Amino acid sequence: MKKLLLIFLILILCASLASCENNSTGMAMPRLSPDAQLKQGTAIINPDSEVRGVWIATVFNIDYPSFYDLPAEQLKSEIDGIIDTCKKAGLNTVFFQVRPSCDALYKSDIFPVSKVLSTTGKMQFDPLEYFVTAAHRNNIFLHAWINPLRITVSADSEDELPADSPAVLHPEWTVKYADGKLYFNAGIPDVRQLVADGVREIVENYNVDGIVFDDYFYPYPTTTGDKFDDAVTFEKYGSAYDTVEDFRRDSINRLIKLCYDTVKEAYADCLFGVSPGGVWQNNNGVNGGSDTWGFETYTSLYCDTLAWVNGGYVDYISPQIYWTFDTTGTPFGHLTDWWNAKLDGTGVKLWVSHGAYRYEEGDWADPAGEMKSQIEYAREALSYRGSMFYGYDELKGNDFGITDELTEAYADEIIYCDPSPSGAPASVTSHYYGQECAAGELTLTGISDPAETLYCNGATVNRKKDGSFTLDVTLKQGENKFVFKQGNASSTLVLYGK
């Protein structure tokens, strides 16, 4: 690829960082905000610390508990073991799966006790209460991880649902999909309210630091192309939409916004985020998607993450970029850059989810060093504020030295704050105005004010934390205009392809 230097000069009048003070009010809980705790010296860690976290899955008893119907002391011991593993790896955040499928690993008046915890339907020990307390005592944040719409995790198992399950009480809210599993129908307003009520119950009764949804919304497509049977729902509620696909996407958008608003009403400083699949859409030339060819969440799960980001009803996004730098079709570096650019200027934090489970022997041919390299690469991204790792078992076992990598990467604390706007006007100078170049791919490099989003021909430019960027463009024959905009200023670079 030919290299072309574009000197993009923007005067930076002030390099000071914002105080990052959060003055949120309207708490429904008698507890101090993270910033108030920080000022009083009672905060567990700085709320602007780099997020260094792990997903703790309970579905199928993957990470916790190790088996159902365990005594309380063993349940406590297993949580203590998770905390110890986090401390050894330098982690400071846990995403604990408290609702794997229309159930609860906490005291709930809405959802029955999860069978991964108790087959009797009785709760002798509250894992969430103990986990929150233990995590905070050890300077670790805890986010309650919810799967909002899945009811059953195995085929034809709805007969095993307890009588007080919302799915049993309201079968009209459910859809049995071709995979034999039961799902809530997000197109029904009462279903969305059910999910939001469950979120409120957690935030009001537990001192969690956040609520997070994973990537399961509408069910994953089957290999035989079966359809989700929501025709009656679409007929009743979808008259304003051109297609059922648009109706489904907007139903999920409404669900996310309702839950965000519910979290903030219950406790304004509690965070709300989603961990979608790594690919929003593959670029088709007009949709603004990533230059990838992978499973799309937008068209397959009706998950329009950018609508939530641009609508302002998520605090963070943790895309599951579970690939290496050289994975064909979905390379880690490119997808990190894409998400970084899309979140630039939105106020939404980027917490990358990494595939630690890939360190399991045989999954990646030579995984050693990959995770540390991914962390270091992502840290340079302007929107990046931290990482989450899926694959607790691999961290616990230090497979291929992965925990050693994290310990090394997390030896020093990092605090992230947004840069203050400089207010400086943008200006562009270049030795290449009017220059003729061979048509084809070339790279523009430059620097910009990191506090102001930078656009080129209407698209957000992927930038590093210092505002620097490299931009791959295609030079066509004849005149090529590259219009850079930042704030109220704009500059145009004209190049000629021959």
C-alpha positions as CSV (number, residue, x, y, z in Angstrom):
1,M,0.0,0.0,0.0
2,K,1.4,3.4,-1.0
3,K,1.8,5.8,1.9
4,L,0.8,9.4,1.6
5,L,1.4,11.9,4.4
6,L,-1.4,14.3,5.1
7,I,-0.4,16.9,7.7
8,F,-3.6,17.7,9.4
9,L,-2.8,20.6,11.8
10,I,-5.2,21.6,14.5
11,L,-4.0,24.0,17.1
12,I,-4.5,22.6,20.6
13,L,-4.8,25.5,23.0
14,C,-5.3,23.4,26.1
15,A,-4.1,19.8,26.8
16,S,-5.6,19.6,30.3
17,L,-8.0,16.8,31.1
18,A,-11.5,17.2,32.4
19,S,-12.1,16.5,36.0
20,C,-14.5,13.7,35.1
21,E,-16.8,14.8,37.9
22,N,-20.2,13.2,37.8
23,N,-22.9,15.4,39.3
24,S,-25.8,13.0,38.7
25,T,-28.7,13.5,41.1
26,G,-32.1,12.0,41.6
27,M,-30.9,8.7,43.2
28,A,-33.6,6.5,44.5
29,M,-31.1,4.7,46.7
30,P,-29.5,6.1,49.9
31,R,-26.0,5.5,48.7
32,L,-23.2,7.8,47.5
33,S,-22.3,8.3,43.9
34,P,-18.9,6.9,42.8
35,D,-17.5,10.4,42.7
36,A,-18.8,11.3,46.1
37,Q,-17.2,8.1,47.4
38,L,-13.9,9.0,45.7
39,K,-13.9,12.5,47.3
40,Q,-14.6,11.0,50.7
41,G,-12.0,8.3,50.3
42,T,-14.5,5.5,50.5
43,A,-14.5,4.5,46.8
44,I,-13.4,1.0,46.1
45,I,-11.5,2.1,43.0
46,N,-11.6,5.2,40.9
47,P,-14.7,5.0,38.6
48,D,-12.5,6.2,35.7
49,S,-10.0,3.3,36.1
50,E,-9.3,1.1,33.1
51,V,-11.9,-1.7,33.2
52,R,-10.2,-5.0,33.6
53,G,-12.9,-7.6,33.9
54,V,-14.2,-11.2,33.5
55,W,-17.5,-12.8,32.5
56,I,-18.7,-15.3,35.1
57,A,-21.2,-17.6,33.3
58,T,-23.8,-19.5,35.3
59,V,-25.8,-21.1,32.4
60,F,-25.2,-24.8,32.4
61,N,-23.1,-24.2,35.6
62,I,-20.2,-23.2,33.3
63,D,-18.3,-21.0,35.9
64,Y,-20.6,-20.8,38.9
65,P,-21.8,-22.7,40.8
66,S,-19.9,-25.8,39.9
67,F,-23.0,-27.9,40.5
68,Y,-26.6,-27.3,41.7
69,D,-27.9,-27.8,45.2
70,L,-24.6,-27.0,46.8
71,P,-24.4,-26.0,50.5
72,A,-24.0,-22.3,51.3
73,E,-20.4,-22.7,52.5
74,Q,-19.3,-24.2,49.2
75,L,-21.2,-21.5,47.2
76,K,-19.4,-18.9,49.3
77,S,-16.0,-20.6,48.8
78,E,-16.4,-20.7,45.0
79,I,-17.2,-17.0,44.9
80,D,-14.1,-16.4,47.1
81,G,-12.1,-18.4,44.6
82,I,-13.3,-16.3,41.7
83,I,-12.3,-13.1,43.7
84,D,-8.9,-14.6,44.3
85,T,-8.4,-15.4,40.6
86,C,-9.4,-11.8,39.7
87,K,-6.9,-10.3,42.2
88,K,-4.1,-12.5,40.9
89,A,-4.8,-11.5,37.3
90,G,-5.1,-7.8,38.2
91,L,-8.8,-7.6,37.3
92,N,-11.2,-5.1,38.8
93,T,-14.6,-5.9,37.4
94,V,-16.9,-8.9,37.3
95,F,-19.9,-9.5,35.0
96,F,-21.9,-12.0,37.0
97,Q,-24.7,-13.8,35.1
98,V,-27.6,-13.5,37.5
99,R,-30.4,-14.4,35.0
100,P,-29.3,-17.0,32.5
101,S,-32.8,-17.8,31.3
102,C,-36.0,-16.4,32.9
103,D,-34.7,-17.2,36.4
104,A,-32.7,-15.7,39.2
105,L,-29.5,-16.2,41.2
106,Y,-30.8,-13.6,43.6
107,K,-34.0,-13.0,45.6
108,S,-36.7,-12.1,43.2
109,D,-40.5,-11.6,43.3
110,I,-40.6,-11.8,39.5
111,F,-38.4,-14.7,38.4
112,P,-38.1,-18.2,40.0
113,V,-34.9,-19.5,41.5
114,S,-32.5,-20.7,38.8
115,K,-32.1,-24.4,38.5
116,V,-28.3,-24.0,38.2
117,L,-28.5,-23.0,41.8
118,S,-31.4,-25.1,43.2
119,T,-33.6,-27.8,41.8
120,T,-36.0,-27.5,44.7
121,G,-37.0,-23.9,43.8
122,K,-35.8,-22.7,47.3
123,M,-32.9,-20.3,47.8
124,Q,-30.9,-21.1,50.9
125,F,-28.1,-18.7,49.9
126,D,-28.1,-15.5,47.8
127,P,-25.1,-15.5,45.5
128,L,-25.6,-12.0,44.2
129,E,-25.7,-10.4,47.7
130,Y,-22.6,-12.3,48.8
131,F,-20.8,-11.6,45.5
132,V,-21.4,-7.9,45.5
133,T,-20.2,-7.6,49.1
134,A,-17.1,-9.7,48.5
135,A,-16.2,-7.9,45.3
136,H,-16.5,-4.5,46.8
137,R,-14.5,-5.6,49.9
138,N,-11.7,-6.5,47.4
139,N,-11.8,-3.4,45.3
140,I,-13.8,-5.0,42.4
141,F,-16.8,-3.7,40.6
142,L,-19.7,-6.0,40.0
143,H,-22.2,-5.8,37.1
144,A,-25.3,-8.0,37.0
145,W,-25.4,-9.9,33.7
146,I,-28.8,-10.6,32.3
147,N,-30.1,-12.6,29.4
148,P,-33.3,-10.7,28.8
149,L,-35.4,-12.9,26.4
150,R,-34.3,-16.5,26.6
151,I,-36.7,-18.7,28.6
152,T,-35.2,-22.2,28.1
153,V,-31.7,-23.3,27.2
154,S,-32.5,-26.8,25.9
155,A,-35.0,-28.1,23.4
156,D,-38.6,-29.0,24.5
157,S,-37.9,-28.2,28.1
158,E,-40.8,-25.8,28.7
159,D,-42.6,-28.5,30.7
160,E,-39.9,-28.2,33.3
161,L,-40.6,-24.5,34.0
162,P,-42.0,-23.8,37.5
163,A,-45.6,-22.8,37.9
164,D,-44.7,-19.2,39.0
165,S,-42.5,-18.5,35.9
166,P,-43.6,-15.5,33.9
167,A,-43.4,-17.7,30.9
168,V,-46.0,-20.1,32.4
169,L,-48.2,-17.3,33.7
170,H,-48.2,-15.6,30.4
171,P,-47.7,-18.2,27.6
172,E,-49.1,-15.6,25.1
173,W,-45.8,-13.7,25.6
174,T,-43.7,-16.6,24.4
175,V,-42.6,-18.1,21.1
176,K,-41.3,-21.6,20.6
177,Y,-38.6,-21.4,18.0
178,A,-37.4,-24.1,15.5
179,D,-34.5,-25.0,17.8
180,G,-37.1,-26.2,20.3
181,K,-36.3,-23.5,22.8
182,L,-38.7,-21.0,24.3
183,Y,-38.2,-17.2,23.9
184,F,-40.0,-14.1,25.1
185,N,-41.4,-12.0,22.2
186,A,-39.8,-8.6,22.4
187,G,-42.4,-7.1,20.1
188,I,-45.0,-7.2,23.0
189,P,-44.9,-4.2,25.2
190,D,-45.7,-6.2,28.3
191,V,-42.6,-8.4,27.7
192,R,-40.4,-5.3,27.5
193,Q,-41.9,-4.1,30.8
194,L,-41.3,-7.4,32.4
195,V,-37.6,-7.2,31.6
196,A,-37.4,-3.6,32.8
197,D,-39.2,-4.6,36.1
198,G,-36.6,-7.3,36.6
199,V,-33.8,-4.8,36.1
200,R,-35.3,-2.4,38.5
201,E,-35.7,-5.1,41.1
202,I,-31.9,-5.8,41.0
203,V,-30.8,-2.2,41.0
204,E,-33.1,-1.2,43.9
205,N,-32.2,-4.2,46.1
206,Y,-28.6,-4.8,45.4
207,N,-25.6,-2.5,45.4
208,V,-24.5,-3.5,41.9
209,D,-22.4,-1.1,39.8
210,G,-24.0,-1.9,36.5
211,I,-26.5,-4.0,34.5
212,V,-25.3,-5.7,31.3
213,F,-27.2,-7.6,28.6
214,D,-25.3,-10.1,26.4
215,D,-25.7,-10.8,22.7
216,Y,-28.9,-12.8,22.8
217,F,-32.0,-10.9,21.6
218,Y,-34.0,-12.6,18.9
219,P,-32.8,-16.2,18.6
220,Y,-29.8,-17.1,16.5
221,P,-30.9,-18.3,13.0
222,T,-31.0,-22.1,12.4
223,T,-29.2,-23.7,9.5
224,T,-32.5,-24.6,7.9
225,G,-33.7,-20.9,7.8
226,D,-36.6,-21.3,10.1
227,K,-38.6,-18.2,11.0
228,F,-39.5,-16.6,14.4
229,D,-43.3,-16.8,14.5
230,D,-44.3,-13.3,15.5
231,A,-46.8,-12.7,12.7
232,V,-49.7,-12.0,15.1
233,T,-47.6,-9.6,17.1
234,F,-46.4,-7.8,14.0
235,E,-50.0,-7.5,12.8
236,K,-51.1,-6.0,16.1
237,Y,-48.2,-3.7,16.8
238,G,-46.3,-3.3,13.6
239,S,-48.5,-1.2,11.3
240,A,-46.0,1.7,11.4
241,Y,-43.2,-0.4,10.0
242,D,-42.4,-1.4,6.4
243,T,-41.0,-4.8,7.3
244,V,-41.1,-7.2,10.2
245,E,-37.3,-6.9,10.4
246,D,-37.6,-3.2,11.1
247,F,-40.3,-3.9,13.7
248,R,-38.1,-6.4,15.5
249,R,-35.1,-4.0,15.5
250,D,-37.2,-1.2,16.9
251,S,-38.7,-3.6,19.5
252,I,-35.2,-4.3,20.7
253,N,-34.3,-0.6,20.6
254,R,-37.4,0.1,22.8
255,L,-36.4,-2.6,25.2
256,I,-32.9,-1.2,25.6
257,K,-34.1,2.4,26.1
258,L,-36.7,1.3,28.6
259,C,-34.1,-0.6,30.6
260,Y,-31.6,2.3,30.4
261,D,-34.3,4.7,31.7
262,T,-35.3,2.2,34.4
263,V,-31.7,1.9,35.7
264,K,-31.2,5.6,35.8
265,E,-34.5,6.1,37.6
266,A,-33.6,3.5,40.2
267,Y,-30.1,4.7,40.8
268,A,-28.6,7.3,38.5
269,D,-24.9,6.2,38.9
270,C,-25.6,2.6,38.1
271,L,-24.2,1.9,34.6
272,F,-26.1,0.1,31.8
273,G,-24.4,-1.6,28.9
274,V,-24.7,-4.3,26.3
275,S,-22.2,-6.8,24.9
276,P,-23.2,-7.4,21.3
277,G,-21.6,-9.6,18.7
278,G,-18.4,-8.2,17.2
279,V,-19.9,-7.5,13.8
280,W,-22.8,-5.0,13.5
281,Q,-23.0,-5.2,9.8
282,N,-20.6,-6.2,7.0
283,N,-19.9,-3.2,4.7
284,N,-22.0,-3.4,1.6
285,G,-20.8,-0.1,0.3
286,V,-23.6,2.0,1.7
287,N,-24.5,0.8,5.2
288,G,-21.3,2.0,7.0
289,G,-20.5,-1.4,8.3
290,S,-17.1,-2.9,9.0
291,D,-15.0,-4.3,6.1
292,T,-15.6,-7.8,7.3
293,W,-17.5,-10.9,6.4
294,G,-18.9,-12.4,9.5
295,F,-22.1,-13.0,11.4
296,E,-24.1,-9.8,11.5
297,T,-26.1,-8.9,14.6
298,Y,-28.1,-6.2,12.8
299,T,-29.7,-8.5,10.2
300,S,-29.6,-11.8,12.1
301,L,-30.5,-10.9,15.8
302,Y,-32.2,-7.6,15.0
303,C,-29.7,-5.9,17.2
304,D,-29.0,-2.3,16.1
305,T,-26.2,-1.4,18.5
306,L,-25.5,2.0,16.8
307,A,-29.1,3.1,17.4
308,W,-28.5,2.6,21.1
309,V,-25.2,4.4,21.0
310,N,-26.4,7.4,18.9
311,G,-29.7,7.5,20.9
312,G,-27.7,7.9,24.2
313,Y,-29.3,4.9,26.0
314,V,-26.2,2.9,26.9
315,D,-23.3,3.8,29.0
316,Y,-20.9,1.3,27.5
317,I,-20.7,-1.2,24.7
318,S,-18.5,-4.4,25.1
319,P,-18.4,-5.9,21.6
320,Q,-17.4,-9.6,21.5
321,I,-14.3,-9.4,19.3
322,Y,-13.4,-13.0,19.9
323,W,-10.8,-13.3,17.1
324,T,-7.1,-12.8,16.5
325,F,-5.4,-10.0,14.5
326,D,-5.0,-12.3,11.5
327,T,-8.5,-14.0,11.6
328,T,-9.7,-14.1,8.0
329,G,-12.9,-12.0,7.7
330,T,-13.1,-10.7,11.2
331,P,-9.6,-9.5,12.3
332,F,-9.4,-8.1,15.9
333,G,-7.6,-4.9,14.9
334,H,-10.0,-3.8,12.2
335,L,-13.1,-4.5,14.3
336,T,-11.6,-2.6,17.3
337,D,-10.8,0.3,15.0
338,W,-14.4,0.2,13.6
339,W,-16.1,0.3,17.0
340,N,-13.6,2.9,18.2
341,A,-14.6,5.2,15.4
342,K,-18.3,4.6,15.8
343,L,-18.2,5.5,19.5
344,D,-16.0,8.6,19.1
345,G,-17.9,11.7,20.3
346,T,-20.9,9.7,21.6
347,G,-19.9,9.6,25.3
348,V,-20.4,5.8,25.2
349,K,-17.4,3.9,26.5
350,L,-15.7,1.0,24.6
351,W,-15.0,-2.0,26.7
352,V,-13.7,-4.7,24.4
353,S,-14.7,-8.3,25.1
354,H,-11.8,-10.7,24.3
355,G,-12.0,-14.4,23.6
356,A,-10.0,-15.8,26.5
357,Y,-11.7,-19.1,26.0
358,R,-9.7,-19.4,22.8
359,Y,-6.6,-20.2,24.9
360,E,-8.1,-23.7,25.5
361,E,-5.7,-26.2,24.0
362,G,-6.3,-26.6,20.3
363,D,-8.7,-23.7,19.8
364,W,-6.0,-21.2,18.7
365,A,-2.8,-22.8,17.3
366,D,-0.4,-20.6,19.2
367,P,-2.3,-18.3,21.5
368,A,0.6,-17.2,23.8
369,G,1.0,-13.4,23.8
370,E,-2.2,-12.7,21.8
371,M,-4.2,-11.3,24.7
372,K,-1.5,-8.9,25.9
373,S,-1.1,-7.7,22.3
374,Q,-4.8,-7.2,22.0
375,I,-4.9,-5.1,25.2
376,E,-2.0,-3.0,24.1
377,Y,-3.5,-2.4,20.7
378,A,-6.9,-1.5,22.1
379,R,-5.5,0.9,24.7
380,E,-4.4,3.3,21.9
381,A,-8.0,3.7,20.6
382,L,-9.6,7.0,21.6
383,S,-13.0,5.5,22.8
384,Y,-11.4,2.5,24.6
385,R,-11.8,2.4,28.4
386,G,-11.2,-1.3,29.2
387,S,-11.4,-5.0,28.5
388,M,-13.5,-7.9,29.5
389,F,-12.5,-11.6,29.1
390,Y,-14.8,-14.4,28.4
391,G,-13.3,-17.7,29.5
392,Y,-12.9,-17.7,33.3
393,D,-11.8,-21.3,33.4
394,E,-8.8,-20.4,31.2
395,L,-7.8,-17.6,33.5
396,K,-8.2,-19.8,36.5
397,G,-6.0,-22.4,35.0
398,N,-3.5,-19.9,33.4
399,D,-3.8,-21.8,30.1
400,F,-0.9,-21.0,27.8
401,G,0.2,-18.3,30.3
402,I,-2.9,-16.1,29.7
403,T,-3.1,-15.0,33.4
404,D,0.5,-14.2,33.4
405,E,-0.1,-12.0,30.4
406,L,-2.9,-10.1,32.2
407,T,-0.8,-9.7,35.3
408,E,1.9,-8.1,33.3
409,A,-0.5,-5.9,31.3
410,Y,-2.2,-4.7,34.5
411,A,0.9,-4.1,36.6
412,D,0.2,-0.3,36.6
413,E,-3.1,1.5,37.2
414,I,-4.5,3.5,34.3
415,I,-7.1,6.3,34.8
416,Y,-9.0,7.5,31.7
417,C,-10.6,10.9,31.5
418,D,-12.0,12.7,28.4
419,P,-9.8,15.6,27.1
420,S,-11.3,19.1,27.5
421,P,-12.4,20.7,24.2
422,S,-9.6,23.2,23.1
423,G,-11.9,25.4,21.1
424,A,-9.1,25.8,18.6
425,P,-10.1,26.3,14.9
426,A,-9.1,23.5,12.5
427,S,-6.7,24.2,9.7
428,V,-5.2,21.9,7.1
429,T,-2.0,22.3,5.2
430,S,-0.5,19.7,2.8
431,H,2.2,19.5,0.2
432,Y,-0.1,17.3,-1.8
433,Y,-2.7,19.7,-3.0
434,G,-3.1,19.2,-6.7
435,Q,-0.7,16.3,-6.6
436,E,-1.2,13.5,-9.1
437,C,-0.8,10.0,-7.8
438,A,-1.3,6.5,-9.2
439,A,-4.9,5.4,-8.7
440,G,-5.4,2.8,-6.0
441,E,-5.2,2.3,-2.3
442,L,-3.3,4.8,-0.2
443,T,-3.0,5.9,3.4
444,L,-3.5,9.3,4.9
445,T,-1.9,10.1,8.2
446,G,-2.5,13.1,10.5
447,I,-3.2,14.6,13.8
448,S,-6.4,16.2,15.2
449,D,-7.9,17.6,18.4
450,P,-8.9,14.4,20.3
451,A,-11.8,16.3,22.1
452,E,-13.6,16.9,18.8
453,T,-14.9,14.1,16.5
454,L,-13.2,14.1,13.1
455,Y,-15.1,13.2,10.0
456,C,-13.8,12.5,6.5
457,N,-16.4,12.7,3.7
458,G,-19.1,12.3,6.4
459,A,-17.6,9.1,8.0
460,T,-16.1,9.1,11.5
461,V,-12.3,8.7,11.4
462,N,-10.7,6.0,13.6
463,R,-8.3,7.9,15.9
464,K,-5.9,7.2,18.7
465,K,-6.0,8.9,22.1
466,D,-3.7,11.7,21.1
467,G,-5.9,12.4,18.1
468,S,-3.6,10.9,15.5
469,F,-4.9,8.8,12.7
470,T,-4.1,6.7,9.7
471,L,-6.9,6.6,7.1
472,D,-7.0,4.1,4.2
473,V,-8.7,5.6,1.2
474,T,-9.2,4.6,-2.4
475,L,-7.9,7.0,-5.0
476,K,-10.0,6.9,-8.2
477,Q,-8.9,8.3,-11.6
478,G,-9.5,12.0,-11.9
479,E,-10.3,14.4,-9.1
480,N,-10.7,13.0,-5.5
481,K,-11.9,15.3,-2.7
482,F,-11.4,14.4,1.0
483,V,-13.4,16.8,3.2
484,F,-12.3,16.8,6.8
485,K,-14.7,18.3,9.4
486,Q,-14.1,18.9,13.0
487,G,-16.5,21.0,15.1
488,N,-17.5,24.0,13.0
489,A,-14.3,23.9,10.8
490,S,-13.7,22.0,7.6
491,S,-10.9,21.6,5.1
492,T,-10.7,19.8,1.8
493,L,-7.8,17.9,0.4
494,V,-7.8,17.4,-3.4
495,L,-5.8,14.6,-5.0
496,Y,-5.8,13.5,-8.6
497,G,-5.6,9.9,-9.6
498,K,-3.9,9.0,-12.9
